[in-house]
């Protein structure tokens, strides 16, 4: 995609601090890091969301996430990681190119768990949610 900043980075049209790369995947340090080593893993092919990935692309990108996490563990020795995807504007996705954040976490770093991202207690019961999901699953299998 011509205007996508991550595609331009993948095509080496724009510089970035690349810490890992394969034929399909690239990992770069976030230019607005939330912690030392905050990295984003992208598929080089333009895909807006995880729903746009083919099976082999899922394998490639998450193998990259695993490898980069190993690299960061060895290099920075964090106490943990927060790994996540912002998908869609409502979640905070700014660049419409799938990217997985790997954020090294350290004791007393001031952050919290991924559960702190949203608190949408809609009042919908667990049973209602299960019924809707299972109904959708039946429709998609038809």
C-alpha positions as CSV (number, residue, x, y, z in Angstrom):
1,X,0.0,0.0,0.0
2,X,1.6,3.3,-1.2
3,X,0.8,5.5,1.9
4,X,1.3,2.9,4.6
5,X,4.3,3.8,6.8
6,X,4.9,0.2,7.8
7,X,4.9,-0.9,4.1
8,X,7.4,1.8,3.5
9,X,9.6,0.5,6.3
10,X,9.2,-3.0,5.1
11,X,10.3,-1.9,1.6
12,X,13.2,0.1,3.1
13,X,11.9,3.4,1.8
14,X,11.9,4.7,5.4
15,X,14.5,3.9,8.0
16,X,13.7,2.1,11.3
17,X,15.5,0.4,14.1
18,X,15.0,-3.2,12.8
19,X,15.9,-5.8,15.3
20,X,14.7,-8.9,13.4
21,X,13.8,-9.8,9.9
22,X,12.9,-12.7,7.7
23,X,11.5,-12.8,4.2
24,X,7.9,-12.3,5.5
25,X,8.3,-10.6,8.9
26,X,10.0,-7.5,10.3
27,X,10.4,-6.4,13.9
28,X,11.2,-2.8,14.7
29,X,11.6,-0.8,17.9
30,X,8.6,1.5,18.5
31,X,9.5,5.1,18.0
32,X,7.2,6.0,21.0
33,X,8.2,3.2,23.4
34,X,6.2,2.4,26.5
35,X,9.3,0.6,27.9
36,X,12.9,-0.1,26.9
37,X,12.8,-2.6,24.0
38,X,9.1,-2.0,23.0
39,X,9.0,-3.7,19.7
40,X,6.4,-4.1,16.9
41,X,6.3,-7.2,14.7
42,X,4.7,-6.8,11.3
43,X,4.1,-9.0,8.3
44,X,5.8,-7.3,5.3
45,X,2.7,-7.8,3.2
46,X,0.1,-5.2,3.9
47,X,-2.7,-6.7,6.1
48,X,-4.9,-4.4,8.0
49,X,-6.0,-6.9,10.8
50,X,-5.5,-10.4,12.0
51,X,-8.7,-11.4,10.2
52,X,-6.9,-10.6,6.8
53,X,-4.1,-13.1,7.4
54,X,-3.9,-16.4,5.5
55,X,-2.9,-19.5,7.6
56,X,0.7,-19.4,6.6
57,X,0.9,-15.7,7.4
58,X,-0.5,-16.4,10.9
59,X,2.3,-18.9,11.4
60,X,5.0,-16.5,10.1
61,X,4.0,-13.5,12.1
62,X,3.6,-15.4,15.4
63,X,6.8,-17.3,14.9
64,X,8.3,-13.8,14.6
65,X,6.7,-12.7,17.8
66,X,8.1,-15.7,19.6
67,X,11.6,-15.2,18.2
68,X,11.6,-11.5,19.0
69,X,10.4,-12.2,22.6
70,X,13.3,-14.6,23.0
71,X,15.7,-12.0,21.7
72,X,14.4,-9.3,24.1
73,X,14.4,-11.8,27.0
74,X,18.1,-12.5,26.4
75,X,19.1,-8.9,25.8
76,X,17.1,-7.0,28.4
77,X,16.2,-9.7,31.0
78,X,12.7,-8.2,31.7
79,X,10.5,-9.7,34.4
80,X,7.7,-10.4,31.9
81,X,6.1,-9.1,28.7
82,X,2.8,-7.7,27.6
83,X,2.1,-8.8,24.0
84,X,-0.9,-7.4,22.2
85,X,-2.7,-6.1,19.1
86,X,-4.8,-3.0,18.7
87,X,-7.3,-3.9,16.0
88,X,-9.6,-1.1,14.7
89,X,-9.8,2.5,15.7
90,X,-11.9,1.7,18.8
91,X,-9.0,-0.2,20.2
92,X,-6.4,2.4,19.4
93,X,-5.0,1.1,16.1
94,X,-3.5,4.2,14.5
95,X,-1.6,2.6,11.6
96,X,-3.9,0.4,9.6
97,X,-1.3,-2.4,9.1
98,X,-1.4,-5.3,11.5
99,X,1.3,-4.9,14.1
100,X,1.9,-6.9,17.3
101,X,3.4,-5.0,20.2
102,X,5.9,-6.8,22.5
103,X,6.4,-4.7,25.6
104,X,9.1,-5.8,28.0
105,X,7.8,-5.5,31.6
106,X,9.8,-4.9,34.7
107,X,8.8,-5.1,38.4
108,X,7.3,-1.8,39.6
109,X,7.3,-0.3,36.1
110,X,4.0,1.5,36.7
111,X,2.1,-0.5,34.1
112,X,-0.7,-3.0,34.6
113,X,-2.1,-6.0,33.0
114,X,-3.9,-6.2,29.7
115,X,-7.1,-6.5,31.7
116,X,-6.8,-2.8,32.6
117,X,-7.2,-1.7,28.9
118,X,-11.0,-1.8,29.0
119,X,-13.8,-2.1,31.5
120,X,-17.0,-2.6,29.5
121,X,-19.4,-4.2,31.9
122,X,-22.3,-4.2,29.5
123,X,-24.8,-6.2,31.6
124,X,-24.9,-8.9,28.9
125,X,-24.9,-12.2,30.7
126,X,-22.2,-14.8,30.0
127,X,-24.9,-17.2,28.8
128,X,-26.2,-14.6,26.2
129,X,-22.7,-14.0,24.9
130,X,-22.1,-17.8,24.6
131,X,-25.4,-18.2,22.7
132,X,-24.5,-15.4,20.3
133,X,-21.1,-16.8,19.6
134,X,-22.3,-20.4,19.2
135,X,-25.1,-19.2,16.9
136,X,-22.6,-17.2,14.8
137,X,-20.3,-20.3,14.6
138,X,-23.3,-22.4,13.3
139,X,-24.0,-19.7,10.6
140,X,-20.4,-19.6,9.5
141,X,-20.2,-23.4,9.1
142,X,-23.3,-23.5,6.8
